[in-house]
Amino acid sequence: MAKHLKNAIRAAIIIAVALYAPYALNWITGAQLATAVVASAVTTLIGSMTQKGISATAGNFGAKFTTRSAIAPRQIIYGKCRVGGTFAHIETSGTDNHLLHLVCVLSGHEVESIETVRINDVDVTTSSSTISGSTVFAATNTEFTNTDNANNFGSGRLVRFTKKLGAADQAVDGFMDAQLLSMTSNHRFRNCAYVYMQIVYDTEKFSGLPQISFIVKGKKVYDPRTGNTAWSDNPALCVRDYLTDTVYGLRATSDEINDTTNAGGFASAANVCDQSVTLANGVDTETRYTANGFTTMAATGEGVIQGLLSSCAGRITYTNGKFNMFAGASQTPSLTLNDDNILSPVQVITNPSNTELYNTVKSVFVDGDNDFIATDAPILRDSTLLANDTPQGSSTANFIKEFELNLPFTTSSSRAMRLQKIALLDQRQTTTITLLADLKFMRLQPNDWVYVTNERMEFTNKVFIVISTQLEVNEDEGVPVVMTRLTLKETASSVFSFAQSDYETVPASGSSVSTGAMTITAPTGLSGTASDNNSFSVNNRNITLSWTNNNTQMITGTEIGYKKNTESTYSDWGIVGPTITQAVLRGLEAGQTYNIRIRHVSINGTFSAYVTVNVASGGTAYTNIEDGATAGARVGTNLKAVDGVTNLGAVDVINSSLSLGISGTTLILNNGGGNTTLGKANVGLNNLGDLDSSQNSKLNGVEAGADVTANNTAQNINNQGALATQNTISNSNIDNNTIDVPTKVVSGSVGEIGGTSGQNSTDNSQNIEITELVRFIYGDNNKPKHIVGTASTTHNPSVSVGDVMGGSPRFNFNFTTHGYSGNKNYVISVGLDFTGSTTSSSESILAVAMRATTSASNFTSQTESDYIFTDKIASAGSHAAGPHILNAKVSLAGNTQHYIWVFALGDDGISSYKSGFINVFGLND
């Protein structure tokens, strides 16, 4: 201990120092004044060893958030409590300074652990990883996660931090050293517990610098009972630590500490604090006294000790060169003062004036079960004391006198209730006596208990607590007599007794009020309905959204985003006004499921949580054909080409409806420099727009009205529908013997087709008007039906049409009609290339029969009604062999399968054919 303090103590000879807890009121008066002056002088000396003017313990009752200060004192943390810190370093980095770096110093000594990091009154949940040799914790709370922030640390994390506990030889934080150029390996913050934190700028989650606090298990303290130094919240051990600490404490040496288990020993006081007491339910228990709180190195020593003593109803004395500690508990007196030992008249001070006594107490403590917020314990009012204090004549006991007890290091309501009862009952023990006793009572020390028996005062083993002891020398007839002057104050075991029935129910604290958050509630009732979209060139869909807005003036709009469920990134649709509750998403792809989300935007620039819904767009799904498709690729159903298609390649389209929907696109079908055929299957090119086929490609089934040109008649456009306005081909300008409609390019104005290309052999005047070709049906395996082979069957040249029935067919073909109800017109085109020639008496016939049936086995024999046309191929002696074509227009019902049989009849040399074809055209008329 400092030399000047030791000298002051020696000058006082034997000093009793009583640093009472805050509830020990000023009851020392009169004859005790001299002793009180001595105690006051020593208290002042203790206070002079530290800075004055800063409250030692008030911070425990206030807001515990990290602040910035250039002169903030370092904190001292005992037990487990919530603390703020001091920003020792603040820096920004990254693009547009999006990353905030904070170094938060929590204490000026090593701590046991940093249990919890709190941001804006939210306990941070974490995942951990190792970066640059340090354990880095990333906040996983939704409050600190935003996957839409491009600067997040991964998985949307916006906060991460490291922790250092403040060891004397503390190593550098490798993560902080790597992240901050301003920090080097020399910045170790030794003897300081700190947290290095990074926060990504995000207007949705942080309206400004967040409120940051920590729950910490504090200083490790020495325990004389075990000889070990470890974390403890035992008040006696915390007081001992502060007395002996050479950095911020009173620097007492171990020789100046009474560590015994005798009365006054710190080991004895620690044992009292560790006692287990039963709680109100009669089952649960808790440690009798604990100290959990913080102070600073700038606080007065007297204030720090008083704060710690308040947690255990403790008292501390300095006697015979040693500090002694007494925790709040009853004692068994070891000595008895009676009339034989009392050597002088007893001076008695009974009740002081009534204004100094209280019958009600309310304690304020720091609730560890409610975020370490200061709160009131249930008020204790003693009915007996209240009745005694109420003036005579009052109708009710209503003379309430209340005082407030501050318990900055107490964190449970049950301990607070026990401490406030001790305080209330102790201040009602008002009788104080002063007397001279024989020398043996010098064994007593302040805070010892002693029995007093005095006949005159009617005391029989009445319990008193020793306030002070002092040697006094008197002369009796010239002979010096050494005596002990004692100052005693009454006490009782009942002061420290506490029954289970004394506990009261703690009022509910209510819901927590968040600090610094500017959140808003999300919209509700989001739903979506799909519908057709007829304004687009391909089969697009609309989805109409509806929702209910949060009823608050804080909303400035609702943000809408959407994506296919197969995609990972949302597209922004936009923000609608604060009163809008509907929106239409147009032009969505058919046959898809869309993930749609909405959220409110506040006037503070923050966002609510998302509300989501999944909606099926319905309709027919399309697959895009991309530019540069691989030659020979096989693609499935329902296709559309994307903008910029210039090199499609030789694509084999399988049973599909190909909708380009591109205006002005140049479509080049290129397969190794040669010509390819788009649509070797049942393909319709819908909504083609301007198509340049000058690359000499075959386009089977181009839609009517398309702008199609071909500069090489050798590369024809087969099965062409109406070209621009050329809707009619007639006999007036084209002879059927000089043009084959299916195999030649048609350009210019043409008339009707007559002759043997008519509908049948009996009426060549019927015209075939082809307005628009929308469907092509070919033969087996989705390929054009080409017939190759010979036939040897011959027939009598005089056979009639009716005689054809029952003959052997050359080949057959089946197809299914359109997919909607009602009839539709079709053109059946059949051709054969015969070999040989006829004689003067021979003739040949080509006949075609068709029946609606699902199986060829149902069409083994034909009737005359089955024949759609027959034609005499050659008259006797007048016709040579060669290709012969018949066309017929028929009206067929939808969703019906048909079989077509082709018969070739002839004799005298016209006995075989080398090739043939069948084409079926659906007409859009």
TIPAVEX-145593 format. One record per residue (C-alpha): z, y negated, x. Coordinates in steps of 0.2 Angstrom, whole numbers, plus 5000, padded with zeros to 4 digits. Layout:
ZYX;...
This chain:
500050005000;499749825006;501149765017;501549605007;501749714992;502949825001;503949685007;504149614990;504749774984;506049794998;506649624994;507049674976;508149814984;507949934969;506649884956;506249964940;504449914935;503949954917;502149934913;502249974895;500750024884;500149884873;501349934858;502949894869;503449734862;504449594870;506149654865;507049614882;508049454880;509749384886;510649484898;509049584903;508149424908;508449444927;507749624927;506349564917;505949424929;505949554943;504749664934;503649524930;503549464948;502949644954;501749644940;500949484946;500849554964;499849704958;498749584948;498349474963;497549624972;496049614961;494949494953;495649404937;494949344922;493949494916;494649604902;494949774909;494549884894;493649774881;491949854885;492450014877;492449924860;490849834862;488949874863;488649994877;486849954882;486049924899;485849744904;485249644918;486449544929;486349484947;488349484948;488849624937;490349724944;490149914947;490850024933;492350144934;492150294922;493550414918;493350564907;491850574896;491150424887;489650324882;489150184894;487850054897;487250014915;486549874925;484649854928;484649854947;482749854948;481349814936;479549824940;477849854931;476249944938;474650024932;473149954923;473649794913;475449834919;475649974906;477050064915;478749994916;479950054930;481850034928;483350084939;484950084929;486550094939;487950174929;489450174941;490150134958;490650304962;490050484960;490150564943;490250734937;488650734926;487450624916;487550714900;486450624888;485150474889;485050374873;483650254869;483750144854;485250254848;484250414849;484850554860;483350594871;482850774871;481850834886;480750954895;480850954914;479650984929;479750954948;478750804955;478850754973;480350864975;481350784961;481850854944;480950744931;481450744913;480150694900;480650634883;480050754869;480650654854;479350604841;480050434843;479450424861;477850524859;476150464855;474550574859;473450424855;474050324870;472850354884;474150314897;475450444891;476150564904;475450724895;475650794878;475950614872;477550584882;477950404885;479650414894;480250514909;481650494921;482650564935;484550564938;485650534953;487550564952;488050444966;488650554980;489250464996;487750555006;486550544991;484750584996;483250484992;482450514975;480750584980;479950544963;480550364964;480050344982;478250414978;478050304962;478650134968;477950054984;479449934983;480650084985;480750175002;481750325009;483150185013;483450154995;484650284991;486050194980;487450294989;489050304979;488150244964;487650354949;485950294943;484450344932;482650294937;481550284921;479750254918;479150194900;477350184895;476950024885;476650074867;476749944853;476950094840;478550154848;479350004857;479449834850;480149774867;481249834880;482249974872;484149984871;484650114884;486350194886;487150354893;488450484889;489250524906;490650634912;491450524925;492450524941;493150674949;495050654952;496350744962;497550864953;499250884963;499551044953;498051134961;497651034976;495851024970;494750874966;493750894950;493250814934;494650784922;495050674907;496950704910;497750524908;499050554922;497750614934;496650464930;498150344933;498550424949;496750404955;496750224951;498350194961;497750284976;495850234977;495450134992;493850054986;494349984969;496150044966;497849994972;497750084988;499350174987;499650314999;500050494995;501850465001;502050334988;501550454973;502850564965;501850724963;503250834958;503550924942;505250834939;505450694927;504350554933;503250664943;501350654940;501250844939;502550834926;501550704916;499950794918;500750954910;501350844895;499550784893;498850954894;499951024880;499051094865;499451024848;498951094831;497850984820;497950954801;497151124795;498451214804;497251314814;496251204826;497051134841;496750994854;497450934870;498850814867;498250664877;496550624885;495850474894;493950444891;493250264894;492750144907;493249984916;492549884930;492949854948;493249664943;494649704931;496449674934;497449824941;498849794928;497449794914;496649954920;498350044921;498849984904;497250044896;497450214904;499350224899;498850174881;497950344879;499550444882;500950324876;501450324895;502550224906;502450194925;503850144937;504050104955;505750174961;506350214979;504650174986;503650294974;502650274958;503250384944;502350424928;503050474911;501850534897;502350504879;503550644874;505450674871;506650724884;508250814886;509550694893;510350764909;511950644909;513150584896;513950414896;515650404888;517150294888;517850364904;516250314913;515950144906;516850024918;516449854908;516349794891;514649844883;513449704879;512449744864;510849664857;510449734840;509049694829;508049534834;507349424821;506349504807;504749424813;504649544828;504749704818;503249794809;503149924796;501349954796;500049994811;498250004812;497450074828;495650044834;494950184845;493250234851;492550374840;491850514851;491150604836;490150444830;489150384846;490750314854;490850174842;492450074840;493250114823;494850114814;496050264812;496850274795;498250144793;500050204795;501350124783;503150194784;503850184767;505650184773;505350044785;504349944771;505849964759;507049904773;506049754776;505749704758;507049564753;508249614740;507749574722;505949614725;505249724711;504149824723;504249864742;502849744746;503449654762;502049724773;501949674791;500549754801;500049754819;498449814827;498549944842;497049954854;496650114861;495150094873;495250264881;495650364865;494050454857;494750554843;495550504827;496950634827;497550574844;497450394838;498550444823;499850514834;499850374846;500050244832;501550334825;502350324842;502050144843;502650104826;504250204827;504650144845;504649964841;505949994828;507150064841;507849894844;509649914850;509849874868;511449884878;512049834896;513549904904;514349954921;514550134925;515250234939;514150264954;513550444949;512350364936;511350294951;510450454949;509550384934;507950304935;506950194923;506250304908;507550434910;508550484894;510350484893;511750514880;512950374876;514650414867;515750264863;517050264850;517150084847;515250074843;515350234834;514050314846;514150504847;512850574860;511650434854;510050444865;509550294875;508050274887;508450194904;507650024906;508349984923;509650034936;510449914949;511849924962;513249804959;514749764970;516349694962;518049664970;519549734961;521049654969;520149624985;519449794986;517549804984;516949924971;515149994970;514550014952;512950054943;512349924931;511250004917;510049924904;509750054890;508750044875;508950164860;507650294857;507450464847;506550624848;505850584831;504750444839;503750574847;503750714834;502150734823;502050854808;500350924802;500750824786;500650664795;498850674798;497650584786;495850604781;494750494792;493650384781;491750424782;490950304795;489350294785;487550314791;487150254809;486150094810;484750104822;484649974835;482949894840;481850004829;480549924818;479950084810;479150094792;479050234780;477450334779;476250334763;476450474751;475350584740;473850594750;472450694742;470550714744;469050754733;467350804739;465750754730;463850744733;463050614743;461250584737;460850434748;460650534764;459050634769;460050794772;461350884762;462850764766;464450744756;465750614752;467650634752;468650514741;470450484747;471950434736;473750394741;475250294736;475850154747;477550124754;478349984743;478749854756;478149684762;478149744780;476449834777;474849744783;473649894780;473350084781;472450164795;471250314791;470650444804;469650604801;468950754811;468250924808;469551064809;468551134823;468750974833;470150904843;469950714842;470050604827;468750474823;469350304817;468750274799;469550104799;471050004791;471149954773;472149814766;474049824761;473649844742;472249974744;472650154739;470850234739;469450254751;467850354752;467250444768;465350454766;464050554775;465050694780;464350864784;464250994771;465151164772;466451094783;468351074782;468950904787;470750854794;471150684787;472650574792;473250404786;474750294791;475450124788;475249974800;476749844800;476749664803;477649704819;476249804826;477149964823;476450124814;477250244802;477150424804;475550514799;475250594782;473850724783;472750824771;471350954774;469850944762;468351054761;466750954760;465851094750;463951104749;462851194761;463251184780;461851134792;461751184810;460951054822;459451094832;459651004848;458350924859;457551044872;458051204862;457651364873;455951434870;456151594860;457851554853;458251624836;459251504825;460151544808;460151464791;460251284785;459651184800;459351004804;458750924820;459650784828;458950614833;457950614848;457150784846;455650784857;455550954864;456051094852;455251244861;454751404852;456151424840;456151574828;456951504812;457651654802;457651624783;458051444784;457851274776;457451154791;457850974786;457350854801;457750694792;457150594806;455950444804;454650414817;455150574828;453850644839;454050834837;453250934852;453151114851;452951174868;453051354875;452551354893;451151234890;450351344876;450451324858;451851394847;452151414829;453651344821;454151444806;453751624808;454751654793;455151584776;455351404781;455251244772;455151074782;456050954770;456150774772;455050774788;454650594789;453250544801;452650694811;451450694825;450650864827;449350804840;450050924852;448951064843;450451164836;450451264821;451651204808;451751324794;452251244777;452351064780;453050964765;451850874754;451650694758;451950714777;450850614789;450050754798;448550754810;447750874821;446450834834;445851014838;445151114824;445551274834;447351234831;447451234813;448951194801;449051344791;449551354773;449551164772;450151094756;449650924750;449150814764;449550634760;448550604744;447350744746;447950844731;446350924724;445051034732;443551054721;441751124721;441050944721;441050924739;441651094747;440751254745;441851414745;440751494757;440951364771;442851334770;444351464769;445751364762;447151464771;446351454788;445451294790;446051114792;445751004777;445450824780;444750694769;444350694750;443950864744;443550934727;443851104718;443551274724;442451384714;441551554715;442351714721;443851604727;444251574709;445651644699;444751804694;443051874693;442751844675;443151654675;442551564690;442751394682;444651394683;445251274696;446751294708;447751134710;448951144724;450150994724;451551034736;451951194745;453851214746;454051404749;453151534759;453451714756;452751844769;452752024771;453952154779;455252094792;454951914788;453251924796;451451884789;450752044780;449252094790;448452264786;447552354800;446752524797;445252614788;445052694771;443852844768;444052854749;442452824740;442052794722;440652814710;439652644711;439552644692;441452644690;442152504678;443652394681;444752514670;444252664681;445152584695;446852624688;447552784695;446652764712;447452764728;448152594734;447752524751;449352434754;450852354745;452052204747;453652144738;454451974737;455851884727;455451724717;456351554717;458251544715;458451444699;458151484681;456451454672;454751494677;453751424692;451951434697;451351534711;449651574720;449251754725;447951754739;447251924745;445951964757;445052114765;443752134779;442652284774;441552374786;439852454782;438452404770;437952454752;436452544746;435352504731;436452604720;438152564727;439552434723;441352404729;442852334720;444452244727;445852254714;447652184714;449052234703;450852154702;452452214692;454152144692;455252284698;456552314712;455852474719;454052534723;454552694716;454452614699;452652564701;451852724705;450552714691;449752554684;449152494667;447752374664;449152244661;449752254678;448152194686;448152004690;446352014696;444852124701;443252074709;441652164713;441452154731;439652214733;438252244720;436952384723;435852354738;436252164738;437852134748;438352164766;440152204773;441352064778;442951974773;443251954754;444651844747;445351834729;446551694723;447551694707;448851574699;450351654690;451951594682;453451694686;455251694681;456651654694;457751774704;456551914701;455852044713;453952084712;452852224720;451052194723;449752334725;448052314733;446652434729;444952444738;443552544729;441852584736;440552714741;438852734750;439452654767;440752534760;442152654764;443352574775;444152404780;444752344797;446052204792;446752104777;448151994771;449251944757;449951764755;451051704741;451251514738;452551434727;451951274719;452951124716;452051064701;
